[in-house]
């Protein structure tokens, strides 16, 4: 199986994965914990996962690959592939000095080389290498780089393929916001981006209507003609508009690519919906956040992308509380379909009912449904979006 065979194949569901259980990434998941996670994902039909970095001293991605190989050795029918991320920063990123977005971090070269080593060590598992994650989008003010830096490393990896120093069927991309791929404002349009679009094997774009319930709320608000509907009807319609929001960003990305005379696959590298928030998206904000809406969005995204032949690396498999460690109820900690303790959120209740997780565990816990599987316990936490304007 190659990336060409896997991406866009409805039999190969994809998801973004981080296995961190603790409040700091310094506490790495064990190999057995990673294996438990891979078994859970396989049980729900996932066959492709996305990782984000190979940074030192974090062996997370390398350990995931080792865990998958050992699972394949234990069971020849076990199947899991990886989109391996290499993190890209600008100079002075994540320091007390001013980031220089025109110059890259000196750590980027070693990050790329570690990704090359792993892609060559696990050619049966690593099918895609992604150069950077949201590394070009300008709201990533701590670390973003200009497109020429991403282009440099994509070309470098493509040349390694030509020189037979990487598997010839390995696909190279960058995973970034739809705007970074030309699907948004014209300020992103430049010749380096155009050359990047021509250099990658496919485009991996991100779309987050969840965040836009705050930043671009016009689509989210309940219009006057819907005021007479029931609360659930209002919520269902808002979630359908959220899907259309993502579809439009996808189409805009596709349109810009085709305007360059380029025709290649466009897949969704990230999209998701949080279940808890005490920030912009919660009860005091856009009222977007709860497991019910998360379940609707997950279902709508899977239905659309499967029918359209689009791979969707849904964000994300499990909650990770290190992402906003000082704020336990911050939305970034709660995008997972599973809680850290293994409880399956509302989007997965039907799979629990079907028994697909029987005999599987996370953190020593069997997989049970949140809210005791009682929809009446869940619904008091589900709020109707505010009226439009």
N, C-alpha and C positions, 0 to 999 in steps of 0.2 A: 504494500500500500504506500502510495506517495501522497504528498500534499494535494496534488491535482485530483487524486481519487477521493480524498477525504473531505476537503473543503467544499461545501455546497451539497454534500451527500446527506440526505435526511436520516440515514441510518447511523450517522456519526455525530451525535449531539455533542456540543462543546460547552465549556464553562471555564470561568476564571477561578484559579485556585490559590489559596494561601493556607497553610496548615497550622499557623501560629495559634497557640492556645493562651499564651501568657500576655502580660501587659507590656513586655519588651521582646523584641526579636532576638535578644541575646539568649533567651531560653528557647532553644530549637526543638521542634517536634522530633521525637524518636523515630527510628525506622519503622517500628511496629505501629506507631500512631499514624504515620504516613500510609502504611499498608491498609490500616483500618479505613482511612479516608478513601483510598482508591477503590476498595471493595464497595463502600457505600455509593460512590459515584457510578461505578460500573452497574450496580443494582438498579439505579435510576435511568440507565441507558446512556450515560456519558461515556464517550470513547476518546475525547480530545480535551486536554486541559491546557490552560495558559498560565505560565509563570512570568515573573516580572524582572528578575535580576539574577546575576551570578556574583554579586558583590562579596568581597572578603570583609570580615571573617564569617560570612553567613553561608553555610553549606546547604541551604534549604533546597535549591533547585537540583544540585548534584545528588542530594539524598532522595529526592522524589524520583529521579531517574533510576537510581539504584533500587529503590523500593519497587518500581514498576518492573524492572528486569527480574528481580527475585520472584515477584508474583507470576510472571510469565514462565519462569523456570519451574515454579510449583504447579502451574496449571497452564497447559499449552493453549487452552481456549481463552485465556485472559487477554484482553486487548485494550490498550490505552496508549495514546500518542500525545506528544507535547509540542506546543508552540513556546519555544524558549525565548524569554526576554533578556535583553542586554540593556542595562540602565545607562542612559546618556544624560550628562549634566553640562552646564556651562561653568566657566571659571568662577571660583568663589561661591559656588552653590552651597547652600546649607551652612554658611559660615557667618561671622559677624562683619564680613567685608561686603562691599557692594557687588552683586553678581554682574559679570560681564557677559551679556548674552551673545556677543559677537565672537567670543573666544571659548573654545571648549575646555572642559576639565582635563587635567593631565591623567586622570584615572580612567578615561574612556577607552584608551588603547588596551589596557590590561583587561578591562571588562569584556571587550570584543574578543580578545584572545582566549579568555576563559570559556566564552560561548562556543568558539571554534573547537576547542578541545572536547567539550561535552558533545557537540554535534557529531564529531568524528568518533567518539567513544560509544555513543548510543545511536547509530544511524537507523536502527530499526524502530526507535521511539521518537527521536527528535525529527519532526517533519517541517518545521518552520522556525526561523530565527527572526525575532522582531527587534529592530534597532531603535531603542528608546520607547518610552511610554509617556504619552502626552508631553513629549519633549519639545514640540514646536509651538504649542498653543500659548498665546501671550498672557493668559491669566495665570499660568504656572510661573509666577513672578520669582520664585525662589531658585529656579533652575533652567528655564527654557533656553533653547539654542535656536540659531537660525537654520533654515532648511539646508544650507550648504554643508553643515556639519553632519546631518543625517545622511545626506547624499554621499558624502565622502565615505562613510562606513558601509553604506549599502553597496556602493561600487566596489569597495575593497572585498566584501564577501562574495559578490558576483564574480570578481576576478579569481578568487580562490576556487570557486566552482569550476571555472574554465580551466584552471591549472590542475584540476583533479586533486585539490587539497581540501575539498569539502565534497560531500555527496552531490552528484549532479542533479538529483531530483529534489534537493532541499530548496524550499522556497524562502525568499528573503523579503521582508517588509518592514514597515514601521507602524506602530499602532498609536493613533492620535485622534484628536477631536475632529469632527466633520469639517469645522472651519479651517483647520490646519491643512486639510486636503483640498481646499479651494471651494468647499460647499457653502461658505458663509460670506463674510464681508470681503470686499475687494482688496483690503489691506494685506491679505495673506497671499494674493496672487503675485508671483514673481517667477523669474526664469529658473531659479534653483528648484523651486517647488515643481515646476513643469518637468524639469529633468529628473527629479526624484520619482514623479509619477511614472515616467517612462522606464526608470531603473528597477523599481520593485517588481516582484512577480505577481503581487496583488495588493490591493489597498485594504488596510484594516482600520476602519473608522469607528469612532465612539459617538454615542448619542445619549443624552440624559434629560428626557422630559421631566424627570423627577426634580432635578435641580432647577429647571426652568419654571416650575410652579412658583418659584420665588423670583427668579431673574427675568422671566418673560411670561408673566402670569395671564396674559390676555386669553390664551387658549384654554387655560385651566378653569377660569371662573364660570359659574353657572349663568348662562344667558337668560334674559327675561322670559323668553318663550318656554323655558324649562322650569320655571318657578312653581308650576302647579304639579310637577311630577313628584313621585315618592322619593324619599331620601336615597334608597338603593338605586332607583332609576337615574337620579342625578349623578351618583357616584359612577355607575356603569358608563354613562355617557361621557363623563370626564375622562375616564380611563381609555375609552375609545378615541377621544381626541388626543390623548397622550401617545397612543399608537400612531395616529396620523401625523403627529409632530415628528416622531422618529422616521416614519416613512418619507416625509418631506425632506428631512436632512439627508437621508440616504439618496433620494432622487437628485438633490442638489449636488451632492458629491459626484454621483454618476454623470450628471450633466457637465460638470466642469471637466472631468476626465475626458469625456467624449469630445468636448470642444477642442481638445489638444490633438484629436485624431487617434486617441489611445482607446483600446478596447481590451480590458482585462477584468478579472473578477474583482468585485467589491464585497467584502464581508464585514460583519460587525464584531469588532474586537472587544467592545464593552458596551453594555447598557444594563441598567438594573434599577431596583426600587427598594429603599430602606423601610424597615418595619418599626423603628423607634427613632424619635428625634426630639430634642429639646431646643433645637436651633431654628433656622429659617423655615423649615418644612413641617414643623410640628403643630401642636394645638394652638400656639400663639403666633404661628406663621401662616403658611399656605394650606395647612390642614391636609397635607398630601400623605402623611405617614401612618401606616398601620399594615398589619399582615393581610387584611382583606384586599386592599389595593395592590399590595405586593403580589398576591396570588392572581389577581386579574391581569396585571401587567405581564407576569411571567407566562400565563396561558396565552394571552394575545400575541406576545412576541414569538413564542414557539410556534403557534399556528401560522402566523404570517411568514416567518423565515423558512419554515419547512416547506410550505407551499411554493414560495418564491425561489427555492434553491439557494438560500443564503445561510452560511454558517453564522451562528450567534454565540460568541463566548460570553454567556450571560454572567453578570457580575452580581453576586459571587456565590461560591459553594457554601462556605461557612463564615459565620461572624468572626471578626478578628479585632480584639479589643486594644491592640497596640496602636491602631491607626489614629485614634484620638484619645490617648491614654489619660490626659487630665480631665476629660469629660466623658464618663462612662455612658451617658445617654446621648452622646453626639451621634448623628446619623451615620458617619463614616464607619462606626463600629458595628452597624446593624444591617448591612446589605446581604448577609448570608441567607441562604434558604434553610440552613440548619443553624441552631444556636451552638455555642461552643460545647455545651454539655451533650449534644447529640439530639436535642429535641427538634423535631421536624416542624417547620412553620407551615402556615396555612397552604402555601402553594404545593406542598408535598403531602398533605393529609390523604389524598386519594391513593398515593403510592403506599402509605402505611397501611391503609385499609386493604390494599391488594396483597399485602404480606411480602413485598419485595425486599424489605429490610430484615426479615426474620433471620435470627441467628447472627446478625451483624451488630457491632457496637462502636460507640465513640466515647473515649475517656472512661471505658469500662461500663458505660450505660447502654442498655438496649434502646432502640429508636422508638420514641413515643411522640405523640402529637402535642403541640403547644395548646394551652387552654383546655387541657384534658380532652381535646378533640370536640369541644362543645362550642358550636357557632354562637350560641346565646351568650357565652362568656366573652367571646371575641368582639361582638358587635358594639358594645358600649364604648369601645376604644376607637371606633370608626366614625370619623367626622365628615360631614358634607363639605365640599370645597366652598369658598366664599362666593358671593354673587359677583358677576362680572363687573369690572370697574369699581 
